[in-house]
Amino acid sequence: MIQITHASSTEDLQGILDLQLENHLTTLSLEEKKSQGFVTVRHSFEQLEELNKIAPHIIAKYENEVVGYILAMTKASRNLIPVLIPMFDQFDQLLYRGKSVSEYEYLVIGQVCVGKNQRGKGLFDQLYLAYKNAFSEKYSFAITVQSLPLKAGNYVWQFETTDSLGVIQTYMQGQIQVYPDIARP
């Protein structure tokens, strides 16, 4: 049986890193990337540990092996992963309900990964529900970042916030869209 929980040990964090490597864009074929998706950022153990101290990652475990995860990032973690600093800088430029996004307590739904053997079984929905339950009281909304299907060898970032306002602003080649899942009234 799969257990959904917070990452709470070095083994849990190492399990995230192992699954991350298995699904990283540099380790998959082009066909796998197109059909199954991929993760783009590789974290160090230290980065993952620091992120987890700020907002615990949600993981799925099967027989003590991490088989899925959602990483959590907040404004406090913006400088921990240098490649993501421009993303946070863009958030600072966005207006949401007439205020800068940076004026809110928001959560970035970081990297999401479900192991190949667990896909199609509803695990993503279970992870997301646990994420929502863990963080919805503390944060005003969550922003997701997705890599869209490859086109001419490039991937596109898409940013979304969870609320009910619709499209807020275009970012790079994607859009910021909002959904009513996590946001508080």
N, C-alpha and C positions, 0 to 999 in steps of 0.2 A: 504494500500500500504506500502511496506517495504522501509524504508529510510536507506541508507548507509551513515555513517558519522564518525567523530572522537569522541571518548569518551571525554566529556567536562564538566561533572558534577558528583557530588557524587552519584547521582541516576544512571548514566551510569556505573560507577565503581561498584556499588552494584549490578546492573543487570548482569555484567560480573561474579561477584562472585557467584550469585545465579545460573546462567547457568552452571558455572564451577562445583559447588557442585552437581547439577542434573546429570552431566555426568562424575563425578570422578570415578576412578576405584574402590574405596571403596564403592560406592553406587549402582553399577550396578551388575547384575547377570553375571555369567560367559558367558552365552549365549548372553546377550546383548553386553558384551565386545568383543566377537568373531565376532558378526554380525554387530555391529554398531560402534565399537571403543570406546575410552574413553580418558579422559585427566588424566595425571599422577601427575601434580604439583598443589597443592592448595596454592594460594597466600593469603597473608593478605591484608586488605584494604590498609595499608600503603605501602606495596610493589607495589601493583598495581598502586597506586597514584604516587609513585616515578618513576616507569617505564613510566607512561603516561606523566610525565613532560619532560622526555628525548626524547621520540618518542611516539606521541599519538597513542593509540590503535584504530583500525578500528572496528566499530560495525554496526550491522544491528538492526534496531528497527521496531517493528510492534505494533501499538497502544501504543506507549511509553514504550514498554517492549523490553529489549535486547533479541534478538532471535538468534544472532550469533556474533562472534567476531574473530579477529586475533590480538594477542598481539605482540607488537614490542619490541625488545631488541637490544641494541647496545653494543659496547665495554664499554661504560660508565656505563652500567647497570650490568656488569658482577658480581659484588659483592653484589648485592641487594638480590639475591636468592641463599643462600649457597649451596643448592643441585645441582645447575647448574654451580657452579664454575669449577668443573672438565671438563665439556663440553667446557667452554671457554678456559681452559688450553690446551685441545686437539686442539682447533682451532689454538692456538699459535704455535703448532708443525707442522701445515700443510703448504705446499708450494703451491702457486697459481701463475702461470705465472712467476715462478722463484723467488718469494718473499714470505715471511711469510704472512699468512692471516692477522696477527695482524698489518701489515704495511698498510693495506687498511682500508678505511672507509666501514665497512660492517654492514649489518643488519641481525639479527637472526629473522626469522619468528617464533615467539614464538607460544604458544598454539593457536590452531585453534579449534573452536567449533561452531557447528550449532545445534540449538534446534531440538528435535525429530520431532516436528510438521512442521518444515521448510525444512527437508531433502528431497533431490530429486527434488528440485524446482530451482536449479541453483544458490542458495544463496552463496555457497562457491566461485563460479566463480566471482560473483559480489563483494564479499569481497576482493578476491585476486586482482581483477582489481583496486579497490579503493586503496588497499595497494601499488600496483605497481605505480599507478599515484601519490600517496602521497610521495613516498620515492625514486623513481628511479633517480631523479636528484641529490640527496645528497649522495647516497651510490653506491659503485662500484658493489656490488652484494649482494644477500641475501642467507642465509643458512637456510634450513628447517631441522627440527628435527621431525622424525615420530616414533611412536611406531608401530611396525609391529605386525601381528597377533600372538596371544599366541601360544607357542609350549611348551609342558610339563610344563605349569604354568609360563613360563618366557616370558617377552616381550623383544624385540630387538630394539635398537635405530638405526635409519638410518639418516645420515646427508647428505644433498645435498646442493650444491651451485648453484645459477642460472647463468649460462654462457654456453658456447658451447664446453667445453673441454673434456667431457666424464668423466670416473672414475678417480679421483685424487688419493685417498689413502683409504685403508681400515681402519675403526674405529670400534673397538670392534667387534661385530658380524654383523655390517651393512657396508655400503659403503658410501663414499662421491661421489656423482654424480652431474654433472652440467647440467643445462638446460638454454636455451636462453631467459628466460622471463623478468628478471629485469635488467640484467647486462648492463653496459655501454660499448661501444667499447673501 
